[in-house]
């Protein structure tokens, strides 16, 4: 019984780490609150929510001039 509990605890820990990594990936890098939803053109970075993307003139990752944005959806 102990072995089964230890394996389950290890699997839960791995799943929690994966969940936190995924959450960090989809959260806006500017406000750290909303889900990323705008791709910057031409660089293609997906780092901001729609609210912050409209105010950006340069990509926050590489400071490249933003020529347009595309609204994105997670399915």
Secondary structure, DSSP 8 states (H G I E B T S, - for coil): -HHHHHHHHHHHHHHHHHHHHHHHHHB-TTTSSSB--EEEETT--EEE-HHHHTT-SB-TTT--B--EEEE----
